[in-house]
Amino acid sequence: MNTNVSTGTIARTAALAVTLLNMILTAAGKNPLPFSDTDAYSAVSTAATAVTAVIAWWKNNSFTENAKKADKYMQELNNEESDF
């Protein structure tokens, strides 16, 4: 058994479980979420903005000439490695 389950797999499985539970409770006439649609929209919008901000911040954003040269050099090194 492989014990190296990725974080993405765990997150997707948890999201699936929550959404399935929500659908079952909604079909049974229950209100599983103790907040309004507007609150849910705001929460999803905030989460999407936060995730986008973290991704944009985390990625290598090269502004200076030296940083751009270093990126080009790194790309050349990566291309050399893929030739083997």
C-alpha positions as CSV (number, residue, x, y, z in Angstrom):
1,M,0.0,0.0,0.0
2,N,1.4,3.4,-1.0
3,T,1.4,5.8,2.0
4,N,2.6,8.8,0.0
5,V,-0.8,10.4,-0.6
6,S,-0.4,13.9,-1.8
7,T,-1.9,16.9,0.0
8,G,-4.0,17.7,-3.2
9,T,-5.6,14.2,-3.1
10,I,-6.5,14.7,0.6
11,A,-7.9,18.2,-0.1
12,R,-10.0,17.0,-3.1
13,T,-11.3,14.0,-1.2
14,A,-12.3,16.2,1.8
15,A,-14.0,18.7,-0.5
16,L,-15.9,15.9,-2.2
17,A,-17.1,14.5,1.1
18,V,-18.3,17.9,2.3
19,T,-20.2,18.6,-0.9
20,L,-21.8,15.1,-0.9
21,L,-22.9,15.5,2.7
22,N,-24.2,19.0,1.9
23,M,-26.2,17.6,-1.1
24,I,-27.6,14.7,1.0
25,L,-28.7,17.1,3.8
26,T,-30.2,19.6,1.3
27,A,-32.2,16.7,-0.3
28,A,-33.5,15.8,3.1
29,G,-34.8,19.3,3.6
30,K,-32.1,20.3,6.1
31,N,-30.0,23.5,6.0
32,P,-26.6,22.1,6.6
33,L,-24.8,25.4,6.3
34,P,-25.6,27.9,9.0
35,F,-25.1,31.0,6.8
36,S,-26.8,32.7,3.9
37,D,-25.9,32.4,0.2
38,T,-24.4,35.8,0.3
39,D,-22.1,34.7,3.2
40,A,-21.1,31.6,1.2
41,Y,-20.4,33.7,-1.9
42,S,-18.2,36.1,0.1
43,A,-16.3,33.2,1.7
44,V,-15.6,31.6,-1.7
45,S,-14.6,34.9,-3.2
46,T,-12.3,35.6,-0.3
47,A,-10.7,32.2,-0.5
48,A,-10.2,32.4,-4.3
49,T,-8.6,35.8,-3.9
50,A,-6.3,34.5,-1.1
51,V,-5.3,31.5,-3.2
52,T,-4.6,33.6,-6.2
53,A,-2.5,36.0,-4.2
54,V,-0.4,33.3,-2.6
55,I,0.2,31.7,-6.0
56,A,1.2,35.0,-7.6
57,W,3.5,35.8,-4.7
58,W,5.0,32.3,-4.6
59,K,5.9,32.1,-8.3
60,N,9.2,33.5,-9.4
61,N,8.6,37.1,-10.5
62,S,11.8,38.5,-11.9
63,F,11.8,42.2,-12.3
64,T,15.6,43.1,-12.3
65,E,17.9,42.4,-15.3
66,N,20.0,40.1,-13.1
67,A,17.0,38.1,-12.1
68,K,15.9,37.7,-15.7
69,K,19.4,36.6,-16.7
70,A,19.4,34.1,-13.9
71,D,16.0,32.7,-15.1
72,K,17.4,32.3,-18.6
73,Y,20.4,30.5,-17.2
74,M,18.2,28.2,-15.1
75,Q,16.1,27.4,-18.2
76,E,19.2,26.6,-20.2
77,L,20.4,24.2,-17.4
78,N,17.0,22.6,-17.3
79,N,17.0,22.1,-21.1
80,E,20.5,20.5,-20.9
81,E,19.2,18.1,-18.2
82,S,16.2,17.0,-20.4
83,D,18.6,16.2,-23.3
84,F,20.0,13.2,-21.4
